[in-house]
Amino acid sequence: MRALVVEDDVRVAETVRRMLISDGWSVVVARDGADGLWQGTENEFDVIVLDIMLPELNGYQVIKELRSREVWTPVLMLSAKDGEYDQADALDYGADDYLVKPFSVVVLKARLRALLRRGSKERPAVLSAGSLTLNPADHAVCRGDTPIKLTPREYSTLEFLMRNKGRVVTKTEILQSIWDENYGGDVNIVEVYIRYLRKRIDIPFGTSSIRTVRGSGYCLGED
């Protein structure tokens, strides 16, 4: 198994490198985002461990660029930040998991094993629903030829709906997939974001693609 560790903190990088080598991995270490992007693009790895705060390019830029180049290697992001929005941004940009420093070596190993079990499945190039399209590679959303700008949370909500096109999804399902697992706020926050989405993807174009199913949830369909 081959791993790429992109981490500028020498102590952390060495800890992760030794941990993986002791388990039989072959490990490449990159000390900045530019080298990490080059390594991740030009070489084959089974998993990438990617820090967020890096010289040259930060981790968000690296993961976004990897996905735009259709590199689907599973990525576990590391960060000293424990905010829910930092985690949401990492996942929105294409990371597969997120771990906060300082972390347990046991937990890191378990997270990597879980990523390996999932594998790096081919992801669809473009999701569509009528004239609405969403490209996961570069987070581009368009209605016909018109680009639509969304916030990371709006984008994630729309992507979830589009991946479940034609199926009624509940507020709870949306919360569990988009919000932090420890979120303890009002479930009706979902209604707020559905309203935001309608104002961006439907109302300006005279369409109605997101349908409210009373007592059940929401369903996104064709125009």
Helices and strands as residue ranges (DSSP letters): E 2-6, H 10-22, E 26-30, H 33-42, E 47-51, H 59-68, E 75-79, H 84-92, E 97-100, H 105-118, E 127-129, E 132-135, E 140-143, E 146-148, H 152-163, H 171-178, H 189-197, I 198-202, G 203-205, E 210-213, E 217-220
